[in-house]
Amino acid sequence: MKHGKKYTEAAKLVDKAKLYEAEEAVALVKKTATKKFDETIELNIRTGCDSRHADQQIRGSVVLPAGTGKKVRVLVFAKGAKADEATAAGADYVGGEEFLPKIQKDGWLDFDVVVATPDMMSVVGRLGKVLGPKGLMPNPKAGTVTMDVTKAIHDIKAGQVEYRLDKANIIHVSIGKASFTDEQLLDNFNALMGAIEKAKPSTVKGQYLKSISMATTMGPGVRIVANRY
């Protein structure tokens, strides 16, 4: 794959053979952000889990102390008092079955996170083929199937991110923007890694976290010391 001049210059800053401490990695990744827009900074965490086994799945959420730097649009499936509660809590869209044709037929997806009360999951389930592949299906483990819609909305708006294992046994999560300070990114990194460490399945043998890499959306990866997690 051929890279542009800016990527090539940024890549020269990174020692591919070195495992960096988190503090060093944050500072270095910020230096590789050369695009005109505010690039997202992402973590790619390769685990020793086997996603083929149900007891080695990892899925959860954590509120990043410094937020995500993104404006998050929340769609809530709720009715009655819970719908009113969701509106009061700041949800961008609140409703029920009226959203089905809009999403299924019109392809409306102007939202980033979907929250649902348990009694509305029979409705949301009919959107599985649309929301599932896009990672938008509400899930109790991620805190998005709940009766406490106020907490869910406030957490999401405050900077909650979801982490989950993909088929290659890797977790991909963004931890902020290149415009964040080193301290903000480090706080977010530590919060995320703490949550993932707690989520370790008891059935995993050997090293849990095999490698951690940090990079901007368009930049080179910086490898981080992983064996302490």
C-alpha positions, -999 to +999 in steps of 0.1 A: +000+000+000+014+033-011+013+062+015+015+099+009+044+122+018+029+133+052+023+097+063+058+087+053+073+117+073+051+108+103+062+071+101+098+082+104+091+094+139+081+060+151+105+032+160+087+001+148+109-022+169+102-003+201+075-008+227+066+026+241+053+035+275+018+049+273+030+085+281+056+084+253+030+069+229+005+096+235+030+124+228+043+106+197+009+099+182-001+135+186+030+145+166+019+121+137-014+139+134-008+158+102-042+161+086-061+194+085-090+180+105-090+169+141-080+133+138-094+106+161-069+086+182-076+049+183-064+019+202-061-016+187-057-042+213-049-078+203-060-103+229-053-139+237-090-147+237-107-170+212-139-153+200-153-186+188-160-195+225-189-178+242-171-178+275-142-158+260-162-129+246-155-094+258-181-067+256-187-037+278-186+001+281-167+027+300-171+065+304-139+082+293-129+109+319-121+135+292-149+125+268-146+115+232-145+149+215-175+139+195-211+150+195-231+118+200-267+115+187-288+091+208-320+073+197-341+059+225-368+033+221-392+039+251-428+046+258-449+064+284-430+078+314-397+064+302-401+082+269-407+115+287-376+107+309-355+101+279-365+134+263-358+152+296-324+136+298-313+150+264-320+121+239-320+133+203-348+111+192-374+092+213-401+069+202-412+034+192-426+016+162-428+048+141-391+045+137-393+011+120-403+021+085-380+052+086-350+030+094-359-002+074-373+015+042-359+050+042-324+040+054-325+067+082-294+063+104-289+098+117-279+085+152-247+071+168-261+051+197-294+033+203-308+028+238-339+008+246-359-001+276-363-039+280-400-038+271-391-023+237-366-049+226-393-069+208-397-038+186-359-031+183-353-068+175-371-063+141-343-039+132-316-065+139-306-069+102-301-032+098-286-022+132-267-055+139-241-052+111-235-015+120-229-023+157-259-003+167-281-030+184-287-022+221-271-046+245-274-051+283-236-056+286-230-022+270-256-005+292-279+003+263-307-020+273-319-005+306-348+010+325-324+038+337-325+057+305-314+089+322-281+074+333-276+057+299-281+090+280-259+110+304-231+084+303-232+083+265-232+121+262-204+124+287-181+102+267-190+065+271-174+042+246-182+006+239-155-021+236-160-055+221-140-084+207-141-088+169-137-120+150-099-115+148-098-113+187-090-076+185-107-047+203-108-013+184-117+018+205-112+055+200-099+074+231-102+110+219-090+135+194-055+148+184-065+182+199-067+167+234-039+173+258-015+145+267-031+143+301-066+139+287-056+112+264-036+094+291-066+096+315-088+081+288-063+054+279-059+043+316-097+043+321-102+021+290-074-003+299-086-006+334-121-016+322-107-041+297-084-056+324-114-062+346-133-077+317-107-105+313-126-139+309-115-164+335-111-191+308-084-173+289-050-191+292-017-175+287-011-138+281-044-119+280-033-088+261-008-097+234-003-062+218-015-027+221-012-001+193-022+035+192-027+056+161-045+085+146-072+078+120-048+082+091-014+077+108+011+050+116+007+028+147+027+032+178+032+000+198+027+001+236+041-021+263+013-047+269+026-073+293+017-052+324-021-055+317 
